[in-house]
Amino acid sequence: MGLRSDYVAKKPLLSGGVIEKTIAELNWLDRLMFSTVYLIKKLWHKVSRRDLKLTRKIIFRSEQLFLLRDEQLYGLLTDLRKCLCCKSLDDNLVIERFAIIREMSGCG
């Protein structure tokens, strides 16, 4: 009898996808794999402090956009929308998008 994992068969290991079963309903191999992936991601997140870095960059970019008029912000947003249609999502696009939205909403 070989080891069989429904978790691996249905979800790519690093996708972070939601599984339909609760942790208690999974077999021992799935629980081990799910917990390991979760802990590695959590540790990596803490080590890299990605959220804090992104937040600081968004606020910094938003402060740069403070002096622009609404028409210029709409132009930047339109250009960004075109960019998002053609490119994959990366940190720079996320920073730019959130900074523009933050500035347009008056939070900046």
N, CA, C and O of each residue as an XYZ file, in Angstrom:
432
protein
N       0.841     -1.177      0.000
C       0.000      0.000      0.000
C       0.885      1.238      0.000
O       1.698      1.417      0.907
N       0.737      2.085     -0.998
C       1.544      3.293     -1.100
C       0.860      4.469     -0.402
O      -0.329      4.435     -0.082
N       1.642      5.477     -0.188
C       1.095      6.688      0.416
C       0.361      7.484     -0.641
O       0.868      7.677     -1.746
N      -0.822      7.941     -0.307
C      -1.612      8.723     -1.254
C      -2.035     10.020     -0.574
O      -2.521     10.015      0.557
N      -1.846     11.115     -1.275
C      -2.199     12.410     -0.722
C      -3.200     13.106     -1.622
O      -2.889     13.440     -2.765
N      -4.387     13.323     -1.113
C      -5.392     14.079     -1.861
C      -4.977     15.538     -1.985
O      -5.277     16.193     -2.983
N      -4.284     16.044     -0.969
C      -3.849     17.448     -0.965
C      -2.908     17.721     -2.129
O      -3.082     18.705     -2.849
N      -1.923     16.867     -2.320
C      -0.953     17.057     -3.398
C      -1.601     16.805     -4.751
O      -1.290     17.496     -5.721
N      -2.479     15.846     -4.828
C      -3.115     15.514     -6.100
C      -4.010     16.640     -6.603
O      -4.117     16.856     -7.810
N      -4.653     17.356     -5.687
C      -5.618     18.373     -6.096
C      -5.053     19.785     -6.117
O      -5.556     20.628     -6.860
N      -4.026     20.069     -5.328
C      -3.523     21.433     -5.203
C      -2.021     21.467     -5.454
O      -1.287     20.619     -4.947
N      -1.557     22.450     -6.241
C      -0.109     22.641     -6.321
C       0.425     22.984     -4.935
O      -0.234     23.687     -4.168
N       1.605     22.495     -4.617
C       2.134     22.586     -3.262
C       2.230     24.015     -2.751
O       1.932     24.263     -1.583
N       2.633     24.954     -3.582
C       2.839     26.313     -3.102
C       1.726     27.280     -3.507
O       1.893     28.495     -3.402
N       0.605     26.754     -3.964
C      -0.459     27.633     -4.448
C      -1.172     28.375     -3.333
O      -1.702     29.465     -3.550
N      -1.189     27.792     -2.142
C      -1.915     28.421     -1.055
C      -3.418     28.283     -1.215
O      -4.187     29.001     -0.575
N      -3.832     27.366     -2.065
C      -5.243     27.173     -2.321
C      -5.982     26.662     -1.098
O      -5.380     26.081     -0.195
N      -7.273     26.879     -1.073
C      -8.095     26.446      0.042
C      -8.556     25.023     -0.231
O      -9.042     24.714     -1.319
N      -8.403     24.172      0.751
C      -8.871     22.805      0.585
C     -10.291     22.706      1.124
O     -10.683     23.477      2.000
N     -11.059     21.758      0.601
C     -12.471     21.651      0.951
C     -12.689     20.986      2.300
O     -13.739     21.179      2.914
N     -11.738     20.221      2.767
C     -11.880     19.499      4.023
C     -11.245     20.294      5.160
O     -10.365     21.127      4.938
N     -11.702     20.026      6.373
C     -11.037     20.618      7.528
C      -9.753     19.839      7.785
O      -9.575     18.728      7.285
N      -8.876     20.428      8.557
C      -7.594     19.770      8.850
C      -7.826     18.413      9.512
O      -7.121     17.449      9.216
N      -8.802     18.335     10.398
C      -9.069     17.075     11.115
C      -9.542     15.971     10.170
O      -9.337     14.794     10.465
N     -10.161     16.314      9.055
C     -10.674     15.313      8.105
C      -9.599     14.772      7.167
O      -9.816     13.756      6.506
N      -8.456     15.427      7.098
C      -7.392     14.985      6.204
C      -6.660     13.773      6.774
O      -6.648     13.561      7.987
N      -6.051     12.982      5.894
C      -5.237     11.876      6.401
C      -3.928     12.433      6.959
O      -3.647     13.620      6.794
N      -3.143     11.613      7.602
C      -1.949     12.105      8.312
C      -0.930     12.725      7.363
O      -0.263     13.696      7.720
N      -0.804     12.175      6.161
C       0.157     12.717      5.206
C      -0.270     14.113      4.739
O       0.551     15.025      4.639
N      -1.552     14.261      4.460
C      -2.063     15.576      4.056
C      -1.917     16.597      5.174
O      -1.536     17.740      4.924
N      -2.214     16.196      6.401
C      -2.066     17.113      7.545
C      -0.622     17.557      7.686
O      -0.347     18.733      7.925
N       0.303     16.614      7.539
C       1.723     16.926      7.644
C       2.142     17.908      6.540
O       2.821     18.899      6.809
N       1.740     17.628      5.322
C       2.115     18.488      4.202
C       1.470     19.868      4.318
O       2.138     20.880      4.106
N       0.190     19.919      4.651
C      -0.511     21.185      4.794
C       0.127     22.027      5.895
O       0.371     23.219      5.711
N       0.392     21.405      7.031
C       1.002     22.127      8.153
C       2.404     22.607      7.816
O       2.780     23.718      8.188
N       3.175     21.796      7.126
C       4.532     22.172      6.756
C       4.527     23.369      5.812
O       5.267     24.331      6.017
N       3.697     23.308      4.786
C       3.600     24.431      3.834
C       3.147     25.696      4.557
O       3.685     26.777      4.318
N       2.161     25.563      5.437
C       1.659     26.715      6.184
C       2.758     27.330      7.048
O       2.936     28.548      7.050
N       3.489     26.504      7.775
C       4.543     27.006      8.656
C       5.696     27.643      7.875
O       6.241     28.664      8.294
N       6.062     27.048      6.755
C       7.140     27.615      5.936
C       6.721     28.981      5.388
O       7.509     29.927      5.409
N       5.491     29.083      4.900
C       5.006     30.366      4.387
C       4.957     31.414      5.496
O       5.350     32.562      5.291
N       4.476     31.014      6.666
C       4.385     31.949      7.791
C       5.775     32.421      8.214
O       5.982     33.607      8.469
N       6.716     31.495      8.285
C       8.089     31.843      8.654
C       8.707     32.756      7.603
O       9.347     33.749      7.948
N       8.526     32.436      6.342
C       9.080     33.259      5.267
C       8.498     34.671      5.318
O       9.206     35.656      5.110
N       7.200     34.751      5.597
C       6.547     36.053      5.685
C       7.146     36.891      6.813
O       7.373     38.090      6.651
N       7.399     36.256      7.950
C       7.992     36.980      9.067
C       9.422     37.405      8.764
O       9.826     38.527      9.068
N      10.175     36.502      8.168
C      11.573     36.791      7.875
C      11.691     37.905      6.840
O      12.518     38.805      6.985
N      10.891     37.848      5.829
C      11.002     38.824      4.753
C      10.319     40.152      5.081
O      10.638     41.182      4.487
N       9.384     40.125      6.023
C       8.618     41.326      6.393
C       8.056     42.021      5.153
O       8.087     43.246      5.037
N       7.557     41.226      4.256
C       7.079     41.716      2.962
C       5.953     42.737      3.099
O       5.946     43.753      2.404
N       5.007     42.470      3.993
C       3.878     43.391      4.141
C       4.333     44.770      4.591
O       3.876     45.782      4.061
N       5.228     44.811      5.562
C       5.712     46.080      6.079
C       6.469     46.857      5.007
O       6.313     48.071      4.880
N       7.285     46.150      4.243
C       8.031     46.802      3.163
C       7.087     47.367      2.105
O       7.264     48.494      1.643
N       6.085     46.576      1.726
C       5.122     47.049      0.725
C       4.343     48.260      1.240
O       4.122     49.220      0.502
N       3.931     48.213      2.500
C       3.187     49.326      3.074
C       4.009     50.611      3.064
O       3.505     51.677      2.709
N       5.253     50.505      3.449
C       6.125     51.690      3.449
C       6.309     52.243      2.037
O       6.301     53.458      1.838
N       6.473     51.366      1.075
C       6.648     51.813     -0.308
C       5.371     52.466     -0.851
O       5.436     53.446     -1.593
N       4.214     51.914     -0.476
C       2.938     52.484     -0.919
C       2.758     53.882     -0.341
O       2.378     54.807     -1.059
N       3.028     54.041      0.942
C       2.891     55.357      1.578
C       3.875     56.351      0.968
O       3.512     57.500      0.717
N       5.104     55.931      0.728
C       6.105     56.801      0.119
C       5.656     57.250     -1.274
O       5.747     58.430     -1.612
N       5.169     56.296     -2.081
C       4.715     56.626     -3.436
C       3.477     57.523     -3.389
O       3.336     58.427     -4.212
N       2.590     57.281     -2.441
C       1.400     58.103     -2.282
C       1.776     59.543     -1.948
O       1.142     60.477     -2.438
N       2.787     59.726     -1.130
C       3.250     61.070     -0.795
C       3.845     61.766     -2.021
O       3.740     62.985     -2.153
N       4.463     61.004     -2.910
C       4.986     61.581     -4.143
C       3.850     62.046     -5.059
O       3.998     63.022     -5.794
N       2.725     61.347     -5.009
C       1.587     61.666     -5.871
C       0.719     62.783     -5.308
O      -0.222     63.224     -5.968
N       1.020     63.246     -4.105
C       0.191     64.236     -3.409
C      -0.002     65.509     -4.223
O      -1.086     66.091     -4.197
N       1.011     65.950     -4.936
C       0.949     67.219     -5.653
C       0.228     67.137     -6.999
O      -0.036     68.167     -7.620
N      -0.089     65.936     -7.451
C      -0.748     65.791     -8.753
C      -2.229     66.134     -8.662
O      -2.868     65.929     -7.630
N      -2.755     66.653     -9.749
C      -4.189     66.951     -9.827
C      -4.952     65.658    -10.113
O      -4.365     64.648    -10.503
N      -6.273     65.707     -9.911
C      -7.110     64.526    -10.126
C      -7.008     63.998    -11.555
O      -6.991     62.786    -11.770
N      -6.941     64.902    -12.531
C      -6.853     64.474    -13.929
C      -5.571     63.678    -14.172
O      -5.573     62.683    -14.897
N      -4.487     64.125    -13.561
C      -3.222     63.410    -13.721
C      -3.282     62.036    -13.035
O      -2.743     61.054    -13.545
N      -3.942     61.984    -11.877
C      -4.099     60.696    -11.184
C      -4.947     59.729    -12.012
O      -4.631     58.543    -12.106
N      -6.028     60.244    -12.613
C      -6.855     59.396    -13.487
C      -6.041     58.903    -14.682
O      -6.195     57.759    -15.111
N      -5.182     59.756    -15.216
C      -4.312     59.340    -16.319
C      -3.359     58.234    -15.897
O      -3.161     57.263    -16.628
N      -2.772     58.380    -14.722
C      -1.888     57.325    -14.204
C      -2.652     56.025    -13.994
O      -2.155     54.942    -14.302
N      -3.863     56.148    -13.469
C      -4.678     54.958    -13.230
C      -5.048     54.262    -14.537
O      -5.050     53.033    -14.609
N      -5.357     55.039    -15.558
C      -5.682     54.476    -16.872
C      -4.467     53.753    -17.457
O      -4.588     52.645    -17.981
N      -3.301     54.385    -17.364
C      -2.071     53.740    -17.854
C      -1.796     52.448    -17.084
O      -1.364     51.448    -17.656
N      -2.052     52.491    -15.794
C      -1.815     51.314    -14.967
C      -2.765     50.177    -15.334
O      -2.371     49.011    -15.342
N      -4.010     50.518    -15.635
C      -4.975     49.491    -16.059
C      -4.493     48.801    -17.334
O      -4.577     47.579    -17.458
N      -3.989     49.592    -18.277
C      -3.454     49.007    -19.519
C      -2.282     48.083    -19.215
O      -2.146     47.012    -19.805
N      -1.446     48.517    -18.291
C      -0.282     47.713    -17.895
C      -0.718     46.382    -17.287
O      -0.130     45.338    -17.567
N      -1.755     46.434    -16.453
C      -2.218     45.220    -15.778
C      -2.815     44.215    -16.753
O      -2.781     43.009    -16.509
N      -3.366     44.719    -17.868
C      -3.927     43.810    -18.870
C      -2.832     43.036    -19.598
O      -3.050     41.902    -20.027
N      -1.651     43.649    -19.738
C      -0.580     43.059    -20.535
C       0.442     42.290    -19.701
O       1.039     41.330    -20.189
N       0.648     42.693    -18.467
C       1.724     42.127    -17.660
C       1.168     41.313    -16.508
O      -0.003     41.426    -16.148
N       2.033     40.494    -15.943
C       1.651     39.799    -14.726
C       1.799     40.761    -13.549
O       2.528     41.750    -13.625
N       1.114     40.464    -12.491
C       1.112     41.327    -11.314
C       2.430     41.184    -10.563
O       2.819     40.081    -10.181
N       3.109     42.301    -10.356
C       4.331     42.286     -9.558
C       4.239     43.374     -8.498
O       3.288     44.154     -8.486
N       5.214     43.427     -7.620
C       5.175     44.364     -6.498
C       5.100     45.819     -6.953
O       4.407     46.624     -6.330
N       5.794     46.160     -8.014
C       5.781     47.551     -8.479
C       4.386     47.985     -8.931
O       3.963     49.108     -8.656
N       3.680     47.100     -9.619
C       2.319     47.427    -10.050
C       1.375     47.524     -8.854
O       0.498     48.387     -8.820
N       1.555     46.646     -7.883
C       0.736     46.688     -6.668
C       0.965     47.999     -5.923
O       0.013     48.652     -5.497
N       2.228     48.378     -5.770
C       2.571     49.621     -5.068
C       1.959     50.818     -5.784
O       1.348     51.680     -5.154
N       2.123     50.867     -7.084
C       1.607     52.000     -7.863
C       0.085     52.083     -7.764
O      -0.469     53.161     -7.551
N      -0.578     50.958     -7.917
C      -2.046     50.932     -7.881
C      -2.574     51.383     -6.528
O      -3.448     52.248     -6.459
N      -2.055     50.808     -5.457
C      -2.537     51.170     -4.131
C      -2.190     52.609     -3.770
O      -2.968     53.277     -3.088
N      -1.039     53.095     -4.214
C      -0.656     54.476     -3.940
C      -1.615     55.443     -4.624
O      -2.034     56.434     -4.025
N      -1.961     55.157     -5.879
C      -2.901     56.009     -6.607
C      -4.276     55.984     -5.941
O      -4.892     57.031     -5.742
N      -4.742     54.812     -5.607
C      -6.057     54.685     -4.954
C      -6.048     55.383     -3.600
O      -7.010     56.061     -3.240
N      -4.970     55.217     -2.855
C      -4.852     55.858     -1.542
C      -4.889     57.386     -1.684
O      -5.540     58.076     -0.899
N      -4.200     57.888     -2.672
C      -4.162     59.342     -2.883
C      -5.528     59.861     -3.365
O      -5.984     60.916     -2.924
N      -6.170     59.122     -4.264
C      -7.456     59.570     -4.793
C      -8.549     59.536     -3.725
O      -9.501     60.315     -3.777
N      -8.406     58.631     -2.759
C      -9.426     58.528     -1.714
C      -9.237     59.570     -0.613
O     -10.102     59.745      0.246
N      -8.094     60.259     -0.650
C      -7.848     61.290      0.340
C      -7.177     60.797      1.609
O      -7.089     61.528      2.595
N      -6.701     59.550      1.585
C      -6.035     58.989      2.770
C      -4.576     59.419      2.856
O      -3.953     59.303      3.911
N      -4.036     59.910      1.763
C      -2.624     60.246      1.720
C      -2.297     61.575      2.338
O      -1.132     61.974      2.364
